[in-house]
Amino acid sequence: EQAEIVNLYASPDAHADGGRMALGTVLVKEQRHLLGSEAHPQSGKVFLVSVMIKQLDGGWSYGAFEPETGAKAAKVDTDGCMLCHTSRRDTDSTYVAAQKLR
């Protein structure tokens, strides 16, 4: 498996009290292949864009998209994303605490 670079983006209103993300928060993960060497890493083309949106019921909706077309990424099982993320209750089902997004 090829190494990758991950860029994370959050909507400006992502912060909420108690370490929970605000309703309507949008989190975007941009994944790129890592090119070059460890000593001189370079960022390759984006190969996947994943999105999480905080819903009114406090849960999240998940999507994964092809960067070239914006079409839903057929190779990604977003149910699997949900299963893994829900194990992260201490950080609101994310892998980054809301306080770290500031």
BAZABA-429852 format. One record per residue (C-alpha): residue in three letters; x, z, y. Coordinates in steps of 0.001 Angstrom, whole numbers, padded with zeros to 6 digits, always signed. Last residue first. Example, Ala and Ser with C-alpha at 12.3 -4.5 7.8 and 13.67 -1.06 7.14 Angstrom:
<sites>
SER+013670+007140-001060 ALA+012300+007800-004500 
</sites>
This chain:
<sites>
ARG-008863+016277+025969 LEU-009270+014991+022438 LYS-007458+017971+020869 GLN-010291+020380+021788 ALA-012795+018255+019862 ALA-010848+018856+016637 VAL-009481+015740+014978 TYR-010175+014858+011317 THR-013898+014753+011969 SER-016892+016302+010214 ASP-017424+018762+013102 THR-013875+020156+012891 ASP-014569+023156+010617 ARG-017116+021070+008690 ARG-014413+018723+007375 SER-015903+018123+003900 THR-018542+016001+005638 HIS-015788+013498+006502 CYS-014961+012635+002884 LEU-018551+012050+001840 MET-019370+010111+005024 CYS-016419+007755+004638 GLY-017402+007137+001012 ASP-020906+006201+002171 THR-019108+003839+004586 ASP-017887+001765+001631 VAL-015412-000644+003219 LYS-014630-004088+001755 ALA-017641-005758+003389 ALA-016426-004956+006882 LYS-019488-005446+009104 ALA-018910-008405+011397 GLY-017128-007893+014722 THR-015485-011282+014209 GLU-011731-010801+014548 PRO-011701-006998+014280 GLU-013716-006838+011035 PHE-015976-003807+011268 ALA-016538-000388+009733 GLY-019567+001754+010486 TYR-020498+005410+010206 SER-023429+007469+011484 TRP-022813+011138+012197 GLY-024929+014260+011919 GLY-026143+016548+014692 ASP-029789+015441+014404 LEU-029426+013459+017656 GLN-026624+011365+016128 LYS-022877+011521+016755 ILE-021508+007972+016376 MET-018519+007161+014142 VAL-016775+003783+014287 SER-014123+002084+012161 VAL-012100-000947+013278 LEU-010017-002719+010628 PHE-007059-005129+010416 VAL-005585-004787+013907 LYS-002474-006914+014140 GLY+000962-005368+013687 SER+002557-002470+015550 GLN+006308-002230+015421 PRO+008505+000499+013974 HIS+012239+000498+014731 ALA+013850+003373+012793 GLU+011121+003354+010175 SER+011547-000396+009879 GLY+009564-003347+011173 LEU+005809-003724+010803 LEU+003099-001101+010467 HIS-000297-002664+009789 ARG-002939-001765+012335 GLN-006030+000476+012115 GLU-008295+001158+015099 LYS-010399+004303+014758 VAL-013315+004634+017182 LEU-015231+007825+017977 VAL-018522+007631+019886 THR-020157+010825+021113 GLY-023944+010530+021468 LEU-024498+014245+020905 ALA-021450+016180+022088 MET-018690+016932+019592 ARG-018519+020484+018275 GLY-015553+022754+019017 GLY-017719+025625+020253 ASP-018826+023947+023441 ALA-018778+020164+023649 HIS-016273+017442+024334 ALA-016928+013793+023450 ASP-018297+012801+026882 PRO-015423+010414+027691 SER-016020+008394+024493 ALA-013250+008844+021968 TYR-010429+006550+020857 LEU-008076+006915+017905 ASN-005155+004588+017186 VAL-003869+004413+013613 ILE-000599+002774+012625 GLU-000284+001643+009036 ALA+001939+001709+005999 GLN+001345-000990+003395 GLU+000000+000000+000000 
</sites>
